[in-house]
Amino acid sequence: MLAVDGLAVIGTIGFFGPAAALLAIVTVAVIRDRRLVARDNEEAEQRENPLD
């Protein structure tokens, strides 16, 4: 019985570990993309409206 419980824990970690890693990678990529887009938009705005 103990061996079966150990395998269940390993199986659970084997599923949720990679899922959590993938979720973290996607989250970081989305945040990075939004920051880059915001920076590009800010630079474009500064080029359109130069401060004299």
Rosetta silent file (secondary structure, phi, psi, omega in degrees, C-alpha in Angstrom):
SEQUENCE: MLAVDGLAVIGTIGFFGPAAALLAIVTVAVIRDRRLVARDNEEAEQRENPLD
SCORE:     score description
SCORE:     0.000 S_00000001
   1 L     0.000  -39.787 -179.067    0.000    0.000    0.000 S_00000001
   2 H   -64.246  -38.090  179.712    2.829    2.387    0.832 S_00000001
   3 H   -65.031  -38.372  179.281    4.462    1.850   -2.569 S_00000001
   4 H   -65.447  -42.637  178.541    1.224    2.694   -4.352 S_00000001
   5 H   -63.324  -39.144  177.728    0.873    5.913   -2.354 S_00000001
   6 H   -63.775  -40.754  177.905    4.466    6.847   -3.223 S_00000001
   7 H   -66.133  -35.820  177.830    3.778    6.286   -6.905 S_00000001
   8 H   -64.330  -41.307  178.765    0.670    8.448   -6.682 S_00000001
   9 H   -64.891  -44.870  179.085    2.719   11.282   -5.189 S_00000001
  10 H   -62.582  -41.364  178.067    5.375   10.915   -7.867 S_00000001
  11 H   -63.953  -39.876  178.911    2.672   10.848  -10.552 S_00000001
  12 H   -65.123  -45.427  178.353    1.017   13.967   -9.142 S_00000001
  13 H   -65.452  -37.650  179.290    4.316   15.834   -9.020 S_00000001
  14 H   -64.667  -25.290  177.702    5.142   14.541  -12.483 S_00000001
  15 H   -90.180  -51.137 -173.604    1.964   16.122  -13.816 S_00000001
  16 H   -77.481  -25.377  177.872    1.693   19.352  -11.840 S_00000001
  17 H   -62.466  -57.688  177.519    5.424   20.158  -11.840 S_00000001
  18 H   -62.621  -33.979  178.015    5.764   20.582  -15.611 S_00000001
  19 H   -63.842  -42.599  178.411    2.328   22.236  -15.762 S_00000001
  20 H   -66.517  -38.793  178.447    3.416   24.826  -13.193 S_00000001
  21 H   -65.110  -42.857  178.730    6.699   25.395  -15.038 S_00000001
  22 H   -64.141  -41.925  177.679    4.867   25.912  -18.339 S_00000001
  23 H   -61.773  -41.207  178.342    2.432   28.318  -16.696 S_00000001
  24 H   -64.334  -42.938  179.848    5.335   30.305  -15.225 S_00000001
  25 H   -62.433  -44.207  179.940    7.103   30.483  -18.606 S_00000001
  26 H   -65.244  -42.094  179.811    3.942   31.690  -20.360 S_00000001
  27 H   -61.853  -45.680  179.281    3.244   34.259  -17.641 S_00000001
  28 H   -63.416  -40.360  179.884    6.772   35.685  -17.829 S_00000001
  29 H   -64.944  -40.556  179.813    6.576   35.822  -21.642 S_00000001
  30 H   -66.671  -44.360  179.543    3.251   37.689  -21.577 S_00000001
  31 H   -62.689  -43.149  179.544    4.498   40.201  -19.006 S_00000001
  32 H   -63.153  -42.135  179.564    7.712   40.768  -20.985 S_00000001
  33 H   -63.260  -43.092 -179.974    5.758   41.249  -24.216 S_00000001
  34 H   -65.599  -36.546  177.308    3.415   43.779  -22.640 S_00000001
  35 H   -66.123  -41.593  179.252    6.347   45.740  -21.230 S_00000001
  36 H   -64.846  -41.258  178.717    8.047   45.814  -24.634 S_00000001
  37 H   -64.752  -42.126  179.075    4.844   46.958  -26.359 S_00000001
  38 H   -63.500  -40.326  178.525    4.330   49.679  -23.750 S_00000001
  39 H   -65.804  -42.241  177.984    7.918   50.862  -24.214 S_00000001
  40 H   -63.162  -41.693  178.505    7.539   50.902  -27.999 S_00000001
  41 H   -63.839  -39.562  179.260    4.282   52.850  -27.728 S_00000001
  42 H   -65.375  -42.240  178.127    5.912   55.361  -25.393 S_00000001
  43 H   -64.758  -39.403  178.769    8.838   55.856  -27.788 S_00000001
  44 H   -65.852  -38.642  177.896    6.452   56.301  -30.718 S_00000001
  45 H   -64.416  -39.681  179.310    4.471   58.865  -28.731 S_00000001
  46 H   -67.342  -34.196  177.939    7.633   60.806  -27.930 S_00000001
  47 H   -70.078  -35.163  179.979    8.604   60.866  -31.606 S_00000001
  48 H   -73.391  -35.246 -176.487    5.165   62.175  -32.602 S_00000001
  49 L  -122.398   72.691 -179.697    5.057   64.861  -29.914 S_00000001
  50 L   -68.206  141.331  176.867    8.597   66.148  -29.415 S_00000001
  51 L   -81.013  120.838 -178.033    9.058   68.541  -26.530 S_00000001
  52 L   -90.577    0.000    0.000   10.315   71.859  -27.911 S_00000001
